[in-house]
C-alpha cells in the first residue's frame, strides 16, 4: 500500500473503529466553512448513528 491509497475516513475507521466509542466526522467545526463554535468544558450529547452533536 502506498501513501495516499486510503482516504482519511478509511484511516480513522481502521485506527479508531475498535475503541467502542462513537466517532463522528463532517461536523461543521474546525477551520472550514461553516465554522460553528465548539465550546470546551460543556456537557454535550454525541449521537454517532445520526452524526449529531448537541449541547446539553
C-alpha positions in Angstrom: 0.0 0.0 0.0 1.3 3.4 -0.9 0.8 6.8 0.8 -2.4 8.2 -0.5 -4.1 4.8 -1.1 -6.5 5.3 1.8 -8.9 8.2 2.5 -8.8 10.0 5.8 -12.1 8.3 6.7 -10.6 4.9 6.0 -7.6 5.5 8.1 -9.7 6.8 11.0 -12.1 3.8 10.8 -9.1 1.4 10.8 -7.4 3.1 13.8 -10.4 4.1 15.9 -13.1 1.5 14.9 -12.3 -1.0 17.7 -12.4 1.6 20.5 -16.1 1.1 21.2 -16.8 4.8 21.4 -18.7 7.0 18.8 -16.5 8.8 16.3 -18.2 11.4 14.1 -16.8 13.3 11.2 -18.0 16.0 9.0 -19.4 18.3 11.7 -19.2 22.0 10.8 -16.5 22.9 13.3 -12.8 23.5 12.9 -11.1 25.5 10.2 -13.6 25.2 7.3 -16.8 27.0 6.5 -19.3 27.0 8.1 -17.2 27.1 11.3 -19.6 26.8 14.3 -18.2 27.2 17.8 -17.4 24.1 19.8 -17.3 25.1 23.4 -14.8 23.3 25.6 -15.8 22.0 29.0 -19.5 21.9 28.2 -21.7 18.8 28.5 -22.9 17.5 25.2 -24.5 14.5 23.6 -22.8 12.8 20.7 -25.1 10.7 18.5 -22.7 8.7 16.3 -25.5 7.0 14.4 -27.0 10.3 13.3 -23.8 12.3 13.1 -25.1 14.9 15.6 -23.6 16.8 18.4 -26.0 18.6 20.8 -25.1 20.8 23.8 -26.9 19.9 27.0 
